[in-house]
Amino acid sequence: MRLARFSLNDSPRYAFVQKDENDGKDYLVELDGHPLAGDQVKPTGNRYALDADGVRLLAPVIPSKVYGLAKNYEAHVQFMHEAGHSEIAHAPENMVIFTKPSTSVIGPDDPIVYPACSKDMNFEPEVAVVMGRIAKNVSVENAMDYVLGFTCVNDVTLRDLQGIDPTWSRAKGFDTSCPLGPWIVMRDDLNWRDAHISFTLNGEDVPMASGTTANLIHGIPEQIAAISSFSTLLPGDVIMTGTPNASGHLDPGDETIVHVEGIGDLRNVIVRA
């Protein structure tokens, strides 16, 4: 099952995404409530095509906070070292955790704004975890019970500022740095242990940016357990699990597409501030 957040004539609402067996297209089946509020929701009877007039997909959630894992794939750590962005040649033993504010979140087709303070914006395609229940001090064994589902994320990073800001606040927390979407695939409907990630830049596949969550150093349950040990995770909060391989430079006008097999495509375009 897929859960989407969309606007109809600028009015936000939620929907299940269902494929019509007759035409093979996806449709939004509108819901009468907020699925993350703990309320029982049911279809309103309204159905909209994704390309219908006045319909626009939004970020599937507006989290209270976003956590990310850095250096969580050995291939990415080696790439960053070889590219001269890091002195570390191999992944560290302990998790490297950072945050993005809720104001960094945008949705499918929203513009990623290149801030004037940077000259080196990079893409980082990843799988994102969306929490479904309040999680505090959860165990690794029970961590997945707190997950609603998964979506695509582009952990857009200002690489030049990352090198001079120890906390990465500007490098990873600037407005529009966290595109999410296109929707949430429910926890049991994705093979999250081996979810395949790929990336397209201006219509061309970038093979070195691809990978699979099977190669995560710290797995998803371990990430949830570790983060919930110091921070209460709320429904709708997001964990970016790490980028699997190489990242790369972005320029104004570039079109980015993060693809996760079993979820779909997250498209955004870079614009100048």
Salt bridges, closest charged atoms under 4 A:
ASP20 OD2 - ARG47 NH1 2.94
ASP26 OD1 - ARG2 NH2 2.84
ASP26 OD1 - LYS19 NZ 3.64
GLU30 OE2 - ARG13 NH1 2.98
ASP32 OD2 - LYS42 NZ 3.00
GLU74 OE2 - HIS90 ND1 2.68
ASP109 OD1 - ARG267 NH1 2.89
ASP110 OD1 - ARG56 NH1 2.94
ASP120 OD1 - HIS249 ND1 2.82
GLU124 OE2 - ARG159 NH2 2.81
GLU124 OE1 - LYS172 NZ 3.60
ASP155 OD1 - LYS100 NZ 2.95
ASP155 OD2 - LYS172 NZ 2.76
ASP165 OD2 - ARG170 NE 2.73
ASP188 OD1 - ARG187 NE 3.12
ASP194 OD1 - HIS196 NE2 3.33
ASP237 OD2 - LYS65 NZ 2.72
ASP251 OD1 - HIS249 NE2 2.83
GLU255 OE2 - ARG267 NE 2.63
ASP265 OD1 - HIS259 ND1 2.52
